[in-house]
């Protein structure tokens, strides 16, 4: 596929998301969202499994920062490293924010769960742009994407506080970032080995979201664990798999750095 076709595909996706957002009415936070299936308090900790399962994010986030800061992942262009470093730092804080939220789920605490989560999507998108399209462009887009992602969560929090809850911008950050990452992976070939690993990561993420949506049926079927706990664990495996890819892959060839 040539340059024009790739850019057209990205433009069509962007336009479709923006137009759809304009036709969707504001979406307030459903209070029932906080009523997770597994509410058992164990060892004196409320909602223990939903809280403790965030430990995997802490471990993988710390490992990722150590790996990238210590130079144990190879990059064709050193600038590709920085969005990934931000991403794994954010993964660590996602573990903290999510654990804090699940101790006593409500909108006020959900803010601290969603802030690092949104930032993670932004950092990963910047990493994919840097790696698949252009290193300089990915680094330049990192800060604006982080600000847009964080702003979407702050806007949602403000809208809930004034009684006009609106999840649309935050939802767009999640959906558009994920869709654009998948599209870029499909359109732009990798300059590294292990090119299939990012699609495995996307598969794990899709499975994690499925478990989240089936929280109660899974808890009813398994008894000892809910779908939301599995979501944390599977998402943790996804970010670990990405780190594994960064450690094991090798460059195929250098490539020009012009943004198409």
C-alpha positions as CSV (number, residue, x, y, z in Angstrom):
1,X,0.0,0.0,0.0
2,X,1.4,3.4,-1.0
3,X,1.8,6.5,1.2
4,X,-1.4,8.2,-0.1
5,X,-3.5,5.1,0.6
6,X,-2.1,4.7,4.2
7,X,-2.8,8.4,5.0
8,X,-6.3,8.1,3.5
9,X,-7.1,5.1,5.8
10,X,-5.9,7.0,8.8
11,X,-7.9,10.0,7.8
12,X,-11.0,8.0,7.2
13,X,-10.7,6.4,10.7
14,X,-10.1,9.8,12.3
15,X,-13.1,11.4,10.5
16,X,-15.4,8.5,11.4
17,X,-14.5,8.8,15.1
18,X,-15.0,12.6,15.1
19,X,-18.3,12.4,13.3
20,X,-19.6,9.6,15.5
21,X,-18.6,11.6,18.6
22,X,-20.6,14.5,17.3
23,X,-23.8,12.4,16.9
24,X,-23.6,10.7,20.3
25,X,-25.3,12.4,23.2
26,X,-23.3,13.0,26.4
27,X,-22.8,9.8,28.4
28,X,-22.8,10.1,32.2
29,X,-21.0,7.5,34.4
30,X,-23.4,4.7,35.3
31,X,-23.4,4.3,39.1
32,X,-23.8,0.6,38.7
33,X,-20.3,0.4,37.2
34,X,-18.8,0.5,40.7
35,X,-20.8,-2.6,41.8
36,X,-18.3,-5.3,40.9
37,X,-19.2,-8.9,41.3
38,X,-16.5,-9.9,43.8
39,X,-16.9,-7.7,46.8
40,X,-15.3,-10.1,49.3
41,X,-13.1,-8.6,52.0
42,X,-10.2,-10.9,52.8
43,X,-7.3,-10.3,55.2
44,X,-8.9,-7.1,56.2
45,X,-8.7,-5.7,52.7
46,X,-12.0,-4.7,50.9
47,X,-12.5,-6.2,47.4
48,X,-9.1,-8.0,47.9
49,X,-8.8,-9.8,44.5
50,X,-9.7,-6.7,42.5
51,X,-7.2,-4.7,44.5
52,X,-4.4,-7.3,44.7
53,X,-4.6,-8.2,41.0
54,X,-3.2,-4.7,40.2
55,X,0.1,-5.9,41.7
56,X,1.0,-7.3,38.3
57,X,0.9,-3.8,36.8
58,X,3.3,-2.6,39.5
59,X,5.7,-5.5,38.8
60,X,5.6,-5.2,35.0
61,X,5.7,-1.4,35.1
62,X,8.8,-1.5,37.3
63,X,10.5,-4.1,35.1
64,X,9.7,-2.1,32.0
65,X,11.2,1.1,33.3
66,X,14.3,-0.8,34.5
67,X,14.7,-2.5,31.1
68,X,14.2,0.6,29.0
69,X,16.2,3.0,31.3
70,X,19.0,0.4,31.5
71,X,19.2,0.1,27.8
72,X,18.3,-3.6,27.7
73,X,16.0,-3.2,24.7
74,X,17.4,-2.5,21.2
75,X,16.1,0.3,19.0
76,X,17.1,1.4,15.5
77,X,16.6,5.1,16.6
78,X,17.2,5.9,20.2
79,X,14.2,8.3,20.2
80,X,11.9,5.3,19.9
81,X,12.8,4.4,23.5
82,X,11.2,7.4,25.2
83,X,7.5,6.7,24.5
84,X,7.9,3.1,25.7
85,X,9.6,4.4,28.9
86,X,6.7,6.7,29.6
87,X,4.3,3.9,28.9
88,X,5.8,1.5,31.4
89,X,6.1,4.3,34.0
90,X,2.4,4.9,33.5
91,X,1.7,1.1,33.8
92,X,3.2,1.3,37.3
93,X,1.0,4.2,38.2
94,X,-2.0,2.4,36.7
95,X,-1.5,-0.3,39.3
96,X,-1.4,2.2,42.1
97,X,-4.5,4.1,40.8
98,X,-6.6,1.1,40.1
99,X,-5.8,-0.5,43.5
100,X,-6.7,2.8,45.2
101,X,-10.0,2.9,43.3
102,X,-11.0,-0.7,44.0
103,X,-10.5,-0.3,47.8
104,X,-13.7,1.8,47.8
105,X,-15.1,2.2,44.2
106,X,-16.7,5.6,43.4
107,X,-16.4,8.4,40.9
108,X,-13.9,10.3,43.0
109,X,-11.5,7.4,43.1
110,X,-12.2,6.3,39.5
111,X,-10.4,9.5,38.5
112,X,-7.1,8.1,39.7
113,X,-7.7,4.9,37.9
114,X,-8.5,6.5,34.6
115,X,-5.8,9.2,34.5
116,X,-2.8,6.8,34.2
117,X,-4.9,4.4,32.0
118,X,-5.6,7.2,29.5
119,X,-2.0,8.3,29.6
120,X,-1.0,4.8,28.8
121,X,-3.0,4.7,25.6
122,X,-1.5,8.0,24.6
123,X,2.1,6.8,25.3
124,X,1.6,3.5,23.5
125,X,0.2,5.3,20.4
126,X,3.2,7.6,20.4
127,X,5.5,4.6,20.6
128,X,3.8,2.9,17.7
129,X,4.0,6.1,15.6
130,X,7.7,6.4,16.5
131,X,8.5,2.8,15.7
132,X,6.3,2.2,12.6
133,X,6.1,5.7,11.0
134,X,8.8,8.1,12.2
135,X,10.8,8.4,15.4
136,X,10.8,12.2,15.4
137,X,7.0,12.4,14.8
138,X,6.4,9.9,17.7
139,X,8.5,11.9,20.1
140,X,6.8,15.2,19.0
141,X,3.4,13.8,19.4
142,X,4.0,12.2,22.8
143,X,3.4,15.3,24.9
144,X,0.2,16.5,23.0
145,X,-1.3,13.0,23.1
146,X,-0.6,12.8,26.8
147,X,-2.3,16.2,27.4
148,X,-5.3,15.2,25.3
149,X,-5.7,11.9,27.1
150,X,-5.3,13.4,30.6
151,X,-7.6,16.3,29.6
152,X,-10.3,13.8,28.6
153,X,-10.3,12.3,32.1
154,X,-10.3,15.7,33.8
155,X,-13.2,16.8,31.6
156,X,-15.1,13.7,32.5
157,X,-14.5,14.3,36.2
158,X,-15.5,18.0,36.0
159,X,-18.6,17.1,34.0
160,X,-19.7,14.6,36.7
161,X,-19.1,17.2,39.5
162,X,-21.4,19.7,37.8
163,X,-24.1,17.1,37.1
164,X,-23.6,16.8,33.4
165,X,-21.5,13.7,33.2
166,X,-19.9,13.1,29.8
167,X,-17.6,10.1,29.0
168,X,-17.4,10.7,25.3
169,X,-13.9,12.2,25.1
170,X,-12.5,9.6,27.4
171,X,-14.2,6.9,25.4
172,X,-12.8,8.3,22.2
173,X,-9.3,8.2,23.7
174,X,-9.7,4.5,24.4
175,X,-11.4,3.5,21.2
176,X,-9.5,5.8,18.8
177,X,-6.1,5.1,20.3
178,X,-6.7,1.3,20.1
179,X,-8.1,1.4,16.6
180,X,-5.4,3.7,15.3
181,X,-2.7,1.5,16.9
182,X,-4.2,-1.5,15.2
183,X,-4.4,0.3,11.9
184,X,-0.8,1.5,12.0
185,X,0.4,-2.0,12.8
186,X,-1.5,-3.3,9.8
187,X,-0.4,-0.6,7.4
188,X,3.2,-0.1,8.3
189,X,5.6,-3.0,8.3
190,X,7.9,-3.5,11.3
191,X,11.6,-2.9,11.0
192,X,12.1,-5.5,13.8
193,X,11.8,-9.2,14.3
194,X,8.8,-10.6,16.3
195,X,6.4,-8.5,14.2
196,X,3.4,-10.6,15.3
197,X,3.9,-9.9,19.0
198,X,1.9,-6.5,18.9
199,X,-1.1,-8.4,17.5
200,X,-0.8,-10.9,20.4
201,X,-0.8,-7.9,22.8
202,X,-4.0,-6.5,21.1
203,X,-5.6,-10.0,21.4
204,X,-4.8,-10.1,25.2
205,X,-6.3,-6.6,25.6
206,X,-9.5,-7.6,23.7
207,X,-9.8,-10.6,26.0
208,X,-9.3,-8.4,29.0
209,X,-12.1,-6.1,27.9
210,X,-14.4,-9.1,27.3
211,X,-13.7,-10.4,30.8
212,X,-14.5,-6.9,32.2
213,X,-17.9,-6.9,30.4
214,X,-18.6,-10.4,31.7
215,X,-17.6,-9.7,35.3
216,X,-20.8,-11.2,36.9
217,X,-21.3,-14.2,34.7
218,X,-17.6,-15.2,35.1
219,X,-17.9,-14.8,38.9
220,X,-21.0,-16.9,38.9
221,X,-19.3,-19.6,36.8
222,X,-16.0,-19.6,38.6
223,X,-17.1,-18.6,42.1
224,X,-13.6,-17.7,43.3
225,X,-12.7,-15.0,40.8
226,X,-14.6,-12.3,38.9
227,X,-14.3,-11.1,35.4
228,X,-12.8,-7.8,36.6
229,X,-10.0,-9.5,38.4
230,X,-9.3,-11.5,35.3
231,X,-9.3,-8.3,33.3
232,X,-6.4,-7.0,35.5
233,X,-4.4,-10.2,35.2
234,X,-4.8,-10.6,31.4
235,X,-4.1,-6.9,30.8
236,X,-1.0,-7.4,32.9
237,X,0.0,-10.3,30.8
238,X,-0.5,-8.1,27.7
239,X,2.0,-5.4,28.9
240,X,4.4,-8.1,30.0
241,X,4.2,-9.6,26.5
242,X,5.0,-6.3,25.0
243,X,8.0,-5.9,27.3
244,X,9.1,-9.4,26.3
245,X,8.9,-8.4,22.7
246,X,11.1,-5.4,23.3
247,X,13.7,-7.5,25.1
248,X,13.8,-10.3,22.5
249,X,13.4,-8.7,19.1
250,X,16.2,-7.5,16.9
251,X,16.3,-4.8,14.1
252,X,15.9,-6.1,10.6
253,X,17.3,-3.0,8.9
254,X,17.5,0.7,9.3
255,X,14.9,2.9,7.7
256,X,14.6,6.5,6.6
257,X,13.1,8.9,9.2
258,X,10.8,11.0,7.0
259,X,7.2,11.2,8.2
260,X,5.0,10.1,5.3
